[in-house]
Amino acid sequence: MFARDDHQTSQSIHVVSEFMNASGGTEWHALNLARTIRMVHEDVTCWNQMGRPDPFFSGRFGIRNIDTGWRGHAPRVGQLIVVGEWMMPGRWFQAMKVSRIVQVSTVLSPEPQERSRHALEAKGCPVDHVFICDAQRRAYGLEGPLHPAPVDIERFRPRPVPVREGRFVVGRMSRDTLDKHDFVQDPDLYRWLLGRGASVRLMGARCVAHMLPVAPGLEAMPVMTEPPDAFLHSLDCFFFRTGTWFDNFATVLFEAMACGIPVVAHRWGGYADYIKDGVDGFLFDSQSEAKDILARLQDDPGLRARIGSQARASMEALYSPDAERARALHYLSPLRS
């Protein structure tokens, strides 16, 4: 039997995910989704199903650990939102009286998604789906709305002086894993930037540090060395390209745009659905294209200002109170028939 020390009802909403990596997109997606739903519904709880949360999350954000031992803390009744399509429900799910299930896709992983979906459907309750890019929807062959990963644009705001002349700092941040870096082409790009007098700051790049040029103008630091908003405020341009990992959204790109920082990103990613190339950011296909865009931004502070200002405006529209509320209300709408 599960503990009855909390007050769950049929109207309770349970957001279940993993919170093992403080620099992980899925973790922040779940937290920000819960924050957004609380705009329209008070009874929302975040649950950690896998292992222990990252120390950064411990004691913060009201995250509860699912415990199927003698304490029995777990979702018991209400609506279930599973963030991360690889998440398999634990044995707590068998005892749960669930009124609605929503699976939120944050990566692109067909086989785990199918296993998880079948496990959720075994409850006999239809499973709805929410996607963050069209590539997911096409790959899975399922219906469902496209919702951008939630971003707190009040936290991620432009710095007081948007454009700083006489300096050009290019940076990126991500999980510190090889698949998040193009370690074949990026070292050459960073070397080229340094040769042009730019500086390079990389947070979440210790895994590739030994491949990078050794120079005073290049920093390769572990994740969470600096608060993400402070790190972004130190940049004049945000550069993003992955290695073998297809990034469905890359929340950090949109955090950078919310900070009014021009972004330059490889077109291979679901985020390309949202970026208007040459208007509120730049998309490229080749190394030479990337260098051309970066050179233009370095040489033209006015271009940086225009792109950065439009990026902020785009994020204010994408994450306006009305848009956020509409997406939050989707989770309160009746189940599809």
C-alpha atoms as a printed R data frame, in Angstrom:
    type eleno elety resid chain resno       x      y       z
1   ATOM     1    CA   MET     A     1   0.000  0.000   0.000
2   ATOM     2    CA   PHE     A     2   1.163  3.547  -0.735
3   ATOM     3    CA   ALA     A     3   1.399  6.185   1.962
4   ATOM     4    CA   ARG     A     4  -1.571  8.525   2.400
5   ATOM     5    CA   ASP     A     5   0.410 11.414   3.877
6   ATOM     6    CA   ASP     A     6  -0.387 13.714   0.940
7   ATOM     7    CA   HIS     A     7  -3.658 14.932  -0.504
8   ATOM     8    CA   GLN     A     8  -4.033 13.588  -4.016
9   ATOM     9    CA   THR     A     9  -7.333 13.831  -5.865
10  ATOM    10    CA   SER     A    10  -8.602 13.055  -9.342
11  ATOM    11    CA   GLN     A    11  -7.573 16.621 -10.233
12  ATOM    12    CA   SER     A    12  -3.941 16.165  -9.144
13  ATOM    13    CA   ILE     A    13  -1.392 16.443 -11.946
14  ATOM    14    CA   HIS     A    14   1.800 14.395 -11.603
15  ATOM    15    CA   VAL     A    15   4.815 15.297 -13.763
16  ATOM    16    CA   VAL     A    16   7.127 12.263 -13.760
17  ATOM    17    CA   SER     A    17  10.649 12.417 -15.172
18  ATOM    18    CA   GLU     A    18  14.272 12.004 -14.172
19  ATOM    19    CA   PHE     A    19  16.304 14.716 -12.482
20  ATOM    20    CA   MET     A    20  19.778 13.198 -12.565
21  ATOM    21    CA   ASN     A    21  21.581 15.898 -14.570
22  ATOM    22    CA   ALA     A    22  21.290 19.606 -13.757
23  ATOM    23    CA   SER     A    23  22.394 20.466 -17.295
24  ATOM    24    CA   GLY     A    24  19.945 18.064 -18.951
25  ATOM    25    CA   GLY     A    25  17.232 19.423 -21.212
26  ATOM    26    CA   THR     A    26  14.610 16.877 -20.159
27  ATOM    27    CA   GLU     A    27  15.046 17.735 -16.482
28  ATOM    28    CA   TRP     A    28  14.486 21.435 -17.087
29  ATOM    29    CA   HIS     A    29  11.674 20.702 -19.517
30  ATOM    30    CA   ALA     A    30   9.819 18.846 -16.755
31  ATOM    31    CA   LEU     A    31  10.434 21.568 -14.173
32  ATOM    32    CA   ASN     A    32   9.425 24.394 -16.480
33  ATOM    33    CA   LEU     A    33   6.397 22.464 -17.707
34  ATOM    34    CA   ALA     A    34   5.205 22.086 -14.116
35  ATOM    35    CA   ARG     A    35   5.809 25.819 -13.568
36  ATOM    36    CA   THR     A    36   3.766 26.626 -16.667
37  ATOM    37    CA   ILE     A    37   0.838 24.362 -15.735
38  ATOM    38    CA   ARG     A    38   0.728 25.977 -12.286
39  ATOM    39    CA   MET     A    39  -0.316 29.174 -14.080
40  ATOM    40    CA   VAL     A    40  -3.735 27.562 -14.565
41  ATOM    41    CA   HIS     A    41  -3.836 24.730 -12.003
42  ATOM    42    CA   GLU     A    42  -2.409 24.633  -8.487
43  ATOM    43    CA   ASP     A    43  -2.218 20.905  -7.778
44  ATOM    44    CA   VAL     A    44   0.948 19.972  -9.716
45  ATOM    45    CA   THR     A    45   3.781 17.789  -8.357
46  ATOM    46    CA   CYS     A    46   7.124 16.860  -9.926
47  ATOM    47    CA   TRP     A    47   8.260 13.284  -9.274
48  ATOM    48    CA   ASN     A    48  11.725 11.822  -9.794
49  ATOM    49    CA   GLN     A    49  11.564  8.185 -10.868
50  ATOM    50    CA   MET     A    50  15.207  7.322 -11.637
51  ATOM    51    CA   GLY     A    51  17.909  7.173  -8.952
52  ATOM    52    CA   ARG     A    52  18.731 10.193  -6.843
53  ATOM    53    CA   PRO     A    53  18.333 13.729  -8.165
54  ATOM    54    CA   ASP     A    54  21.368 15.777  -9.091
55  ATOM    55    CA   PRO     A    55  22.608 17.580  -5.934
56  ATOM    56    CA   PHE     A    56  21.670 20.857  -7.634
57  ATOM    57    CA   PHE     A    57  18.011 19.785  -7.546
58  ATOM    58    CA   SER     A    58  18.039 18.365  -4.019
59  ATOM    59    CA   GLY     A    59  15.783 20.356  -1.742
60  ATOM    60    CA   ARG     A    60  14.744 22.675  -4.577
61  ATOM    61    CA   PHE     A    61  11.716 23.003  -6.812
62  ATOM    62    CA   GLY     A    62   9.561 20.681  -4.703
63  ATOM    63    CA   ILE     A    63  10.711 17.534  -6.506
64  ATOM    64    CA   ARG     A    64   9.584 14.343  -4.764
65  ATOM    65    CA   ASN     A    65  11.269 10.967  -5.071
66  ATOM    66    CA   ILE     A    66   9.077  8.036  -6.022
67  ATOM    67    CA   ASP     A    67   9.575  5.473  -3.267
68  ATOM    68    CA   THR     A    68   7.843  2.127  -3.652
69  ATOM    69    CA   GLY     A    69   9.336  0.785  -0.440
70  ATOM    70    CA   TRP     A    70   7.637  0.856   2.921
71  ATOM    71    CA   ARG     A    71   7.097  4.622   2.722
72  ATOM    72    CA   GLY     A    72   5.290  4.264  -0.576
73  ATOM    73    CA   HIS     A    73   5.507  7.853  -1.835
74  ATOM    74    CA   ALA     A    74   4.245  7.857  -5.428
75  ATOM    75    CA   PRO     A    75   1.521  9.215  -7.693
76  ATOM    76    CA   ARG     A    76  -1.684  7.467  -6.590
77  ATOM    77    CA   VAL     A    77  -4.535  9.226  -8.311
78  ATOM    78    CA   GLY     A    78  -4.990 11.926 -10.932
79  ATOM    79    CA   GLN     A    79  -3.455 12.856 -14.260
80  ATOM    80    CA   LEU     A    80  -0.016 11.621 -15.314
81  ATOM    81    CA   ILE     A    81   2.453 13.515 -17.514
82  ATOM    82    CA   VAL     A    82   5.571 11.526 -18.401
83  ATOM    83    CA   VAL     A    83   8.372 13.794 -19.635
84  ATOM    84    CA   GLY     A    84  10.906 11.827 -21.677
85  ATOM    85    CA   GLU     A    85   9.616  9.121 -24.015
86  ATOM    86    CA   TRP     A    86  12.113  6.512 -22.812
87  ATOM    87    CA   MET     A    87  10.677  6.615 -19.280
88  ATOM    88    CA   MET     A    88   9.169  3.274 -18.272
89  ATOM    89    CA   PRO     A    89   6.600  3.528 -15.468
90  ATOM    90    CA   GLY     A    90   7.539  1.659 -12.298
91  ATOM    91    CA   ARG     A    91   5.358 -0.699 -10.308
92  ATOM    92    CA   TRP     A    92   3.689  2.307  -8.660
93  ATOM    93    CA   PHE     A    93   1.889  2.805 -11.990
94  ATOM    94    CA   GLN     A    94   0.015 -0.494 -11.607
95  ATOM    95    CA   ALA     A    95  -1.708  0.785  -8.472
96  ATOM    96    CA   MET     A    96  -2.384  4.309  -9.737
97  ATOM    97    CA   LYS     A    97  -5.935  5.425 -10.506
98  ATOM    98    CA   VAL     A    98  -5.094  7.500 -13.552
99  ATOM    99    CA   SER     A    99  -7.618  9.689 -15.376
100 ATOM   100    CA   ARG     A   100  -5.368 10.944 -18.161
101 ATOM   101    CA   ILE     A   101  -1.891 10.121 -19.517
102 ATOM   102    CA   VAL     A   102   0.283 12.427 -21.616
103 ATOM   103    CA   GLN     A   103   3.668 11.355 -22.953
104 ATOM   104    CA   VAL     A   104   5.924 14.352 -23.691
105 ATOM   105    CA   SER     A   105   8.705 13.575 -26.166
106 ATOM   106    CA   THR     A   106  12.006 15.346 -25.542
107 ATOM   107    CA   VAL     A   107  14.452 13.270 -27.626
108 ATOM   108    CA   LEU     A   108  14.181 11.079 -30.741
109 ATOM   109    CA   SER     A   109  14.353  7.421 -29.752
110 ATOM   110    CA   PRO     A   110  11.752  5.240 -31.513
111 ATOM   111    CA   GLU     A   111  12.307  1.864 -29.819
112 ATOM   112    CA   PRO     A   112  12.293  3.142 -26.198
113 ATOM   113    CA   GLN     A   113   9.356  5.391 -27.078
114 ATOM   114    CA   GLU     A   114   7.358  2.440 -28.360
115 ATOM   115    CA   ARG     A   115   8.141  0.330 -25.267
116 ATOM   116    CA   SER     A   116   7.164  3.152 -22.940
117 ATOM   117    CA   ARG     A   117   3.999  3.934 -24.909
118 ATOM   118    CA   HIS     A   118   2.859  0.302 -24.822
119 ATOM   119    CA   ALA     A   119   3.510  0.133 -21.069
120 ATOM   120    CA   LEU     A   120   1.426  3.274 -20.539
121 ATOM   121    CA   GLU     A   121  -1.359  2.063 -22.844
122 ATOM   122    CA   ALA     A   122  -1.579 -1.209 -20.901
123 ATOM   123    CA   LYS     A   123  -3.433  0.750 -18.238
124 ATOM   124    CA   GLY     A   124  -6.411  0.937 -20.586
125 ATOM   125    CA   CYS     A   125  -6.357  4.724 -20.602
126 ATOM   126    CA   PRO     A   126  -5.641  6.430 -23.956
127 ATOM   127    CA   VAL     A   127  -2.208  8.050 -24.141
128 ATOM   128    CA   ASP     A   128  -1.935 11.538 -25.605
129 ATOM   129    CA   HIS     A   129   1.324 12.854 -27.049
130 ATOM   130    CA   VAL     A   130   3.081 16.221 -27.094
131 ATOM   131    CA   PHE     A   131   6.119 16.858 -29.291
132 ATOM   132    CA   ILE     A   132   8.740 19.607 -29.405
133 ATOM   133    CA   CYS     A   133   9.596 19.307 -33.098
134 ATOM   134    CA   ASP     A   134   8.004 17.913 -36.228
135 ATOM   135    CA   ALA     A   135  10.808 15.363 -36.708
136 ATOM   136    CA   GLN     A   136   9.555 13.491 -33.634
137 ATOM   137    CA   ARG     A   137   5.986 13.445 -34.823
138 ATOM   138    CA   ARG     A   138   6.994 12.116 -38.248
139 ATOM   139    CA   ALA     A   139   9.423  9.533 -36.839
140 ATOM   140    CA   TYR     A   140   6.878  8.153 -34.367
141 ATOM   141    CA   GLY     A   141   3.918  8.349 -36.765
142 ATOM   142    CA   LEU     A   142   1.688  9.754 -34.029
143 ATOM   143    CA   GLU     A   143  -0.691 12.690 -33.705
144 ATOM   144    CA   GLY     A   144  -0.167 15.444 -31.178
145 ATOM   145    CA   PRO     A   145   0.554 19.156 -30.846
146 ATOM   146    CA   LEU     A   146   3.977 20.783 -31.155
147 ATOM   147    CA   HIS     A   147   4.882 22.650 -27.970
148 ATOM   148    CA   PRO     A   148   8.254 24.370 -27.573
149 ATOM   149    CA   ALA     A   149  10.137 23.340 -24.450
150 ATOM   150    CA   PRO     A   150   9.201 25.870 -21.752
151 ATOM   151    CA   VAL     A   151  11.741 28.644 -21.088
152 ATOM   152    CA   ASP     A   152  11.681 31.168 -18.239
153 ATOM   153    CA   ILE     A   153  12.164 34.393 -20.211
154 ATOM   154    CA   GLU     A   154  11.961 36.445 -17.021
155 ATOM   155    CA   ARG     A   155  15.134 34.769 -15.817
156 ATOM   156    CA   PHE     A   156  16.784 34.845 -19.227
157 ATOM   157    CA   ARG     A   157  16.675 38.533 -20.131
158 ATOM   158    CA   PRO     A   158  19.006 40.811 -22.119
159 ATOM   159    CA   ARG     A   159  21.898 42.336 -20.192
160 ATOM   160    CA   PRO     A   160  21.807 46.133 -19.601
161 ATOM   161    CA   VAL     A   161  24.243 46.830 -22.481
162 ATOM   162    CA   PRO     A   162  23.191 44.474 -25.310
163 ATOM   163    CA   VAL     A   163  26.110 45.106 -27.683
164 ATOM   164    CA   ARG     A   164  29.703 45.627 -26.547
165 ATOM   165    CA   GLU     A   165  31.976 47.018 -29.230
166 ATOM   166    CA   GLY     A   166  35.655 46.165 -29.347
167 ATOM   167    CA   ARG     A   167  35.187 42.580 -28.203
168 ATOM   168    CA   PHE     A   168  33.600 39.411 -29.573
169 ATOM   169    CA   VAL     A   169  33.030 36.435 -27.298
170 ATOM   170    CA   VAL     A   170  31.580 33.298 -28.866
171 ATOM   171    CA   GLY     A   171  30.380 30.514 -26.592
172 ATOM   172    CA   ARG     A   172  28.199 27.489 -26.108
173 ATOM   173    CA   MET     A   173  27.005 25.284 -23.272
174 ATOM   174    CA   SER     A   174  25.558 21.800 -23.170
175 ATOM   175    CA   ARG     A   175  25.824 18.480 -21.408
176 ATOM   176    CA   ASP     A   176  29.473 17.448 -21.126
177 ATOM   177    CA   THR     A   177  29.274 14.457 -23.478
178 ATOM   178    CA   LEU     A   178  31.029 13.761 -26.777
179 ATOM   179    CA   ASP     A   179  27.818 13.347 -28.767
180 ATOM   180    CA   LYS     A   180  26.923 16.970 -27.991
181 ATOM   181    CA   HIS     A   181  30.118 18.256 -29.656
182 ATOM   182    CA   ASP     A   182  31.318 18.134 -33.254
183 ATOM   183    CA   PHE     A   183  34.868 17.376 -32.153
184 ATOM   184    CA   VAL     A   184  35.946 16.951 -35.801
185 ATOM   185    CA   GLN     A   185  35.104 20.477 -36.970
186 ATOM   186    CA   ASP     A   186  34.689 22.590 -33.839
187 ATOM   187    CA   PRO     A   187  38.400 22.757 -32.840
188 ATOM   188    CA   ASP     A   188  39.251 24.232 -36.253
189 ATOM   189    CA   LEU     A   189  36.433 26.760 -35.917
190 ATOM   190    CA   TYR     A   190  37.585 27.833 -32.458
191 ATOM   191    CA   ARG     A   191  41.169 28.140 -33.694
192 ATOM   192    CA   TRP     A   192  39.945 30.325 -36.552
193 ATOM   193    CA   LEU     A   193  37.961 32.541 -34.159
194 ATOM   194    CA   LEU     A   194  40.982 32.990 -31.907
195 ATOM   195    CA   GLY     A   195  43.027 33.956 -34.960
196 ATOM   196    CA   ARG     A   196  40.515 36.735 -35.647
197 ATOM   197    CA   GLY     A   197  40.936 38.127 -32.139
198 ATOM   198    CA   ALA     A   198  37.737 36.644 -30.728
199 ATOM   199    CA   SER     A   199  37.421 34.816 -27.412
200 ATOM   200    CA   VAL     A   200  35.758 31.426 -26.961
201 ATOM   201    CA   ARG     A   201  33.934 30.233 -23.818
202 ATOM   202    CA   LEU     A   202  32.651 26.657 -23.591
203 ATOM   203    CA   MET     A   203  30.693 25.350 -20.595
204 ATOM   204    CA   GLY     A   204  30.213 21.598 -20.618
205 ATOM   205    CA   ALA     A   205  33.303 20.935 -22.730
206 ATOM   206    CA   ARG     A   206  35.761 19.100 -20.508
207 ATOM   207    CA   CYS     A   207  35.196 15.951 -22.578
208 ATOM   208    CA   VAL     A   208  36.759 17.665 -25.618
209 ATOM   209    CA   ALA     A   209  39.253 19.918 -23.831
210 ATOM   210    CA   HIS     A   210  42.233 17.807 -24.924
211 ATOM   211    CA   MET     A   211  41.251 18.334 -28.578
212 ATOM   212    CA   LEU     A   212  41.016 22.117 -28.362
213 ATOM   213    CA   PRO     A   213  43.712 24.699 -29.071
214 ATOM   214    CA   VAL     A   214  45.617 25.901 -26.018
215 ATOM   215    CA   ALA     A   215  45.261 29.673 -25.952
216 ATOM   216    CA   PRO     A   216  44.567 32.412 -23.386
217 ATOM   217    CA   GLY     A   217  41.361 33.340 -25.198
218 ATOM   218    CA   LEU     A   218  39.734 29.908 -24.910
219 ATOM   219    CA   GLU     A   219  38.002 28.543 -21.803
220 ATOM   220    CA   ALA     A   220  36.657 24.986 -21.562
221 ATOM   221    CA   MET     A   221  34.891 24.485 -18.253
222 ATOM   222    CA   PRO     A   222  32.658 21.875 -16.600
223 ATOM   223    CA   VAL     A   223  28.888 22.208 -16.566
224 ATOM   224    CA   MET     A   224  27.360 24.575 -14.001
225 ATOM   225    CA   THR     A   225  30.658 26.393 -13.450
226 ATOM   226    CA   GLU     A   226  28.576 29.552 -13.786
227 ATOM   227    CA   PRO     A   227  24.819 30.125 -13.594
228 ATOM   228    CA   PRO     A   228  23.461 29.684 -17.138
229 ATOM   229    CA   ASP     A   229  22.055 33.209 -17.381
230 ATOM   230    CA   ALA     A   230  25.318 34.749 -16.163
231 ATOM   231    CA   PHE     A   231  27.275 32.620 -18.630
232 ATOM   232    CA   LEU     A   232  25.066 33.726 -21.522
233 ATOM   233    CA   HIS     A   233  25.451 37.371 -20.509
234 ATOM   234    CA   SER     A   234  29.218 36.990 -20.946
235 ATOM   235    CA   LEU     A   235  28.764 36.180 -24.652
236 ATOM   236    CA   ASP     A   236  28.320 38.235 -27.800
237 ATOM   237    CA   CYS     A   237  27.280 35.245 -29.924
238 ATOM   238    CA   PHE     A   238  26.032 31.737 -29.148
239 ATOM   239    CA   PHE     A   239  27.300 28.955 -31.422
240 ATOM   240    CA   PHE     A   240  25.677 25.529 -31.511
241 ATOM   241    CA   ARG     A   241  26.435 22.344 -33.388
242 ATOM   242    CA   THR     A   242  26.281 18.768 -32.128
243 ATOM   243    CA   GLY     A   243  28.156 15.633 -33.126
244 ATOM   244    CA   THR     A   244  26.120 12.437 -33.390
245 ATOM   245    CA   TRP     A   245  23.263 13.722 -31.226
246 ATOM   246    CA   PHE     A   246  20.165 15.053 -33.030
247 ATOM   247    CA   ASP     A   247  18.976 17.843 -30.760
248 ATOM   248    CA   ASN     A   248  15.213 18.133 -30.947
249 ATOM   249    CA   PHE     A   249  15.037 21.543 -29.308
250 ATOM   250    CA   ALA     A   250  18.276 22.643 -27.604
251 ATOM   251    CA   THR     A   251  16.625 24.763 -24.915
252 ATOM   252    CA   VAL     A   252  19.859 26.671 -24.380
253 ATOM   253    CA   LEU     A   253  19.505 28.182 -27.875
254 ATOM   254    CA   PHE     A   254  16.208 29.741 -26.870
255 ATOM   255    CA   GLU     A   255  17.595 30.879 -23.528
256 ATOM   256    CA   ALA     A   256  20.341 32.657 -25.481
257 ATOM   257    CA   MET     A   257  17.768 34.219 -27.808
258 ATOM   258    CA   ALA     A   258  15.742 35.355 -24.783
259 ATOM   259    CA   CYS     A   259  18.923 37.068 -23.566
260 ATOM   260    CA   GLY     A   260  19.091 38.958 -26.868
261 ATOM   261    CA   ILE     A   261  22.210 37.121 -28.020
262 ATOM   262    CA   PRO     A   262  22.590 36.249 -31.722
263 ATOM   263    CA   VAL     A   263  22.608 32.484 -32.223
264 ATOM   264    CA   VAL     A   264  24.432 30.624 -34.998
265 ATOM   265    CA   ALA     A   265  23.309 26.998 -35.189
266 ATOM   266    CA   HIS     A   266  23.726 24.061 -37.543
267 ATOM   267    CA   ARG     A   267  20.502 23.373 -39.400
268 ATOM   268    CA   TRP     A   268  20.498 19.699 -38.275
269 ATOM   269    CA   GLY     A   269  18.181 19.940 -35.296
270 ATOM   270    CA   GLY     A   270  14.515 20.253 -34.403
271 ATOM   271    CA   TYR     A   271  15.137 23.806 -33.188
272 ATOM   272    CA   ALA     A   272  15.368 24.846 -36.869
273 ATOM   273    CA   ASP     A   273  11.540 24.693 -36.905
274 ATOM   274    CA   TYR     A   274  11.499 27.770 -34.673
275 ATOM   275    CA   ILE     A   275  14.448 29.932 -35.812
276 ATOM   276    CA   LYS     A   276  13.854 32.355 -38.689
277 ATOM   277    CA   ASP     A   277  17.163 32.249 -40.535
278 ATOM   278    CA   GLY     A   278  18.669 35.707 -40.982
279 ATOM   279    CA   VAL     A   279  15.887 37.354 -38.965
280 ATOM   280    CA   ASP     A   280  16.146 36.263 -35.320
281 ATOM   281    CA   GLY     A   281  19.139 33.927 -35.657
282 ATOM   282    CA   PHE     A   282  21.272 32.120 -38.195
283 ATOM   283    CA   LEU     A   283  21.258 28.536 -39.489
284 ATOM   284    CA   PHE     A   284  24.149 27.034 -41.438
285 ATOM   285    CA   ASP     A   285  24.923 23.835 -43.311
286 ATOM   286    CA   SER     A   286  28.713 23.916 -43.704
287 ATOM   287    CA   GLN     A   287  31.851 25.031 -41.880
288 ATOM   288    CA   SER     A   288  32.463 27.772 -44.444
289 ATOM   289    CA   GLU     A   289  28.919 29.103 -43.946
290 ATOM   290    CA   ALA     A   290  29.419 29.146 -40.185
291 ATOM   291    CA   LYS     A   291  32.664 31.087 -40.510
292 ATOM   292    CA   ASP     A   292  31.071 33.586 -42.891
293 ATOM   293    CA   ILE     A   293  28.188 34.265 -40.492
294 ATOM   294    CA   LEU     A   294  30.484 34.573 -37.478
295 ATOM   295    CA   ALA     A   295  32.793 36.956 -39.357
296 ATOM   296    CA   ARG     A   296  29.849 39.173 -40.297
297 ATOM   297    CA   LEU     A   297  28.634 39.266 -36.712
298 ATOM   298    CA   GLN     A   298  32.106 40.058 -35.379
299 ATOM   299    CA   ASP     A   299  32.635 42.881 -37.867
300 ATOM   300    CA   ASP     A   300  29.164 44.430 -37.583
301 ATOM   301    CA   PRO     A   301  27.940 45.360 -34.070
302 ATOM   302    CA   GLY     A   302  24.781 46.758 -35.664
303 ATOM   303    CA   LEU     A   303  23.948 43.344 -37.100
304 ATOM   304    CA   ARG     A   304  24.452 41.783 -33.674
305 ATOM   305    CA   ALA     A   305  22.100 44.366 -32.181
306 ATOM   306    CA   ARG     A   306  19.375 43.821 -34.805
307 ATOM   307    CA   ILE     A   307  19.467 40.031 -34.651
308 ATOM   308    CA   GLY     A   308  19.637 40.037 -30.846
309 ATOM   309    CA   SER     A   309  16.702 42.437 -30.537
310 ATOM   310    CA   GLN     A   310  14.578 40.383 -32.922
311 ATOM   311    CA   ALA     A   311  15.560 37.192 -31.088
312 ATOM   312    CA   ARG     A   312  14.242 38.641 -27.834
313 ATOM   313    CA   ALA     A   313  11.033 39.764 -29.558
314 ATOM   314    CA   SER     A   314  10.528 36.274 -31.006
315 ATOM   315    CA   MET     A   315  10.948 34.702 -27.575
316 ATOM   316    CA   GLU     A   316   8.523 37.182 -26.015
317 ATOM   317    CA   ALA     A   317   5.961 36.104 -28.621
318 ATOM   318    CA   LEU     A   318   6.686 32.364 -28.324
319 ATOM   319    CA   TYR     A   319   6.535 32.501 -24.524
320 ATOM   320    CA   SER     A   320   3.959 35.243 -24.042
321 ATOM   321    CA   PRO     A   321   1.549 34.772 -21.119
322 ATOM   322    CA   ASP     A   322  -1.267 33.988 -23.558
323 ATOM   323    CA   ALA     A   323   0.816 31.412 -25.458
324 ATOM   324    CA   GLU     A   324   2.031 29.785 -22.242
325 ATOM   325    CA   ARG     A   325  -1.498 29.687 -20.864
326 ATOM   326    CA   ALA     A   326  -2.858 28.093 -24.039
327 ATOM   327    CA   ARG     A   327  -0.220 25.352 -23.905
328 ATOM   328    CA   ALA     A   328  -0.832 24.799 -20.191
329 ATOM   329    CA   LEU     A   329  -4.573 24.455 -20.768
330 ATOM   330    CA   HIS     A   330  -3.888 21.611 -23.202
331 ATOM   331    CA   TYR     A   331  -2.978 19.481 -20.184
332 ATOM   332    CA   LEU     A   332  -6.339 20.251 -18.581
333 ATOM   333    CA   SER     A   333  -8.440 19.573 -21.675
334 ATOM   334    CA   PRO     A   334 -10.630 16.454 -21.750
335 ATOM   335    CA   LEU     A   335  -9.106 13.229 -22.994
336 ATOM   336    CA   ARG     A   336  -9.437 12.614 -26.696
337 ATOM   337    CA   SER     A   337 -12.035 10.005 -27.508
